[in-house]
Structure formats: structure tokens, C-alpha cells
Amino acid sequence: MRTQRGITYGLVVTILFVLALSGWTRATPASGQNDPAAPTQPPLGPPRFMGGGPAAIAASGDYVYVLRGGTVYQMKASDLSVVTQKDLPTPTVTAPTPPPGAGGNPP
């Protein structure tokens, strides 16, 4: 009789442990839940157009100008919202020509 109670008791305790563990792993804390009624806020940090790499900044009057890559951004100085952006033309690169008599076969 004692062995039969031990097996039953062990089985019940194991089942309760598994149920508690599965409930604990599925529970999401309140801080991890998304509230659909809450307003979404934009992510903090620099604007999307400003990735890594060098940039040049200049200010004139009510505007701030940012040169990033091949694009110039004109932004309002009051709230830094983008007013316009212009892509600069890519420069054409030509191979340098060697001076006469340099390189090649000697005369």
C-alpha cells in the first residue's frame, strides 16, 4: 500500500509541477504586453536618413543643412523637420592620362 501511495503522490506532484512550469513560461508580464489603446511613440535617436558615416552640417537663418552621402537635407531649425532633400549628381571619374614620354616603351 505504501508503494502505491508513493507512486500516486509522486505522479500528482510531477503533474502539478509541469502545469505550474508551463503556466510560468507562458505568462507575460504586464510590462511586456502591448496596449492597443496606448499611443505609439517614434523611436528615439537620429532620423532614419542619418545612418553611420560622415556628415557635414551648416546653419543659415531659419534652416539647417545636412550633407550626408550624396544627399543634402534642408531642415527647419525650430523642430528639425525635413523641408526638402536633394540628391547631388554623382561626379564622373576619368582615368588620369600619363604625361608624354612617361611609361611605355623607351624611344
C-alpha positions as CSV (number, residue, x, y, z in Angstrom):
1,M,0.0,0.0,0.0
2,R,2.8,2.3,0.9
3,T,4.4,2.0,-2.6
4,Q,1.1,2.6,-4.3
5,R,0.5,5.8,-2.4
6,G,4.1,6.9,-3.1
7,I,3.6,6.4,-6.9
8,T,0.3,8.3,-6.9
9,Y,1.7,11.1,-4.7
10,G,4.8,11.4,-7.0
11,L,2.7,11.4,-10.1
12,V,0.4,14.1,-8.7
13,V,3.3,16.2,-7.6
14,T,5.0,15.8,-11.0
15,I,1.8,16.8,-12.9
16,L,1.3,19.9,-10.7
17,F,5.0,20.9,-11.2
18,V,4.7,20.5,-15.0
19,L,1.4,22.6,-15.1
20,A,3.0,25.3,-12.9
21,L,6.1,25.4,-15.0
22,S,4.1,25.6,-18.3
23,G,2.0,28.4,-16.9
24,W,5.0,30.3,-15.6
25,T,6.8,30.1,-19.0
26,R,3.7,31.3,-20.9
27,A,2.9,34.1,-18.6
28,T,3.8,37.5,-20.0
29,P,4.5,40.3,-17.5
30,A,2.3,43.4,-17.8
31,S,5.3,45.5,-19.0
32,G,5.7,43.1,-21.9
33,Q,2.2,43.4,-23.2
34,N,1.2,45.9,-25.8
35,D,-1.7,48.1,-25.1
36,P,-3.5,48.9,-28.4
37,A,-5.1,52.0,-26.8
38,A,-1.8,53.5,-25.9
39,P,-0.4,55.9,-28.4
40,T,2.8,54.8,-30.2
41,Q,5.9,56.9,-29.9
42,P,8.5,57.2,-32.5
43,P,11.8,55.6,-31.7
44,L,14.4,57.8,-30.1
45,G,17.7,58.7,-31.8
46,P,18.7,60.3,-35.1
47,P,16.3,60.3,-38.0
48,R,16.3,57.3,-40.4
49,F,18.1,59.1,-43.1
50,M,21.1,59.6,-40.9
51,G,22.9,56.3,-40.9
52,G,26.5,55.8,-39.9
53,G,29.3,57.7,-41.6
54,P,30.5,61.3,-42.1
55,A,28.1,64.2,-42.5
56,A,28.5,67.9,-42.8
57,I,26.2,70.4,-41.1
58,A,25.6,74.1,-41.8
59,A,23.0,76.6,-40.5
60,S,21.7,79.7,-42.1
61,G,18.7,81.8,-41.0
62,D,15.8,79.5,-40.1
63,Y,17.3,76.4,-41.7
64,V,19.9,73.7,-41.0
65,Y,21.5,72.0,-44.0
66,V,22.9,68.5,-43.7
67,L,25.1,66.9,-46.3
68,R,25.0,63.1,-45.9
69,G,26.4,60.8,-48.6
70,G,25.2,62.3,-51.9
71,T,22.1,64.0,-50.4
72,V,21.5,67.5,-49.0
73,Y,18.7,67.8,-46.4
74,Q,17.1,71.2,-45.6
75,M,15.5,71.1,-42.2
76,K,13.7,73.7,-40.1
77,A,15.9,74.9,-37.2
78,S,12.9,75.2,-34.9
79,D,12.0,71.5,-34.9
80,L,14.5,69.8,-37.3
81,S,11.7,68.6,-39.6
82,V,12.9,67.9,-43.1
83,V,11.7,70.5,-45.5
84,T,13.3,69.3,-48.7
85,Q,16.0,66.9,-49.8
86,K,18.0,66.9,-53.0
87,D,20.3,64.2,-54.4
88,L,23.5,65.5,-55.7
89,P,24.7,64.3,-59.1
90,T,27.5,61.7,-58.9
91,P,30.8,63.0,-60.1
92,T,32.3,61.4,-63.2
93,V,35.7,59.9,-62.6
94,T,38.1,59.8,-65.5
95,A,41.4,58.0,-65.6
96,P,44.4,60.3,-65.4
97,T,46.5,60.4,-68.6
98,P,50.2,59.9,-68.2
99,P,52.4,62.7,-69.4
100,P,54.1,62.3,-72.8
101,G,57.2,60.1,-72.6
102,A,56.3,58.5,-69.2
103,G,55.9,54.8,-69.1
104,G,55.5,52.5,-72.0
105,N,58.5,51.6,-74.3
106,P,61.6,53.8,-74.3
107,P,62.4,55.6,-77.6
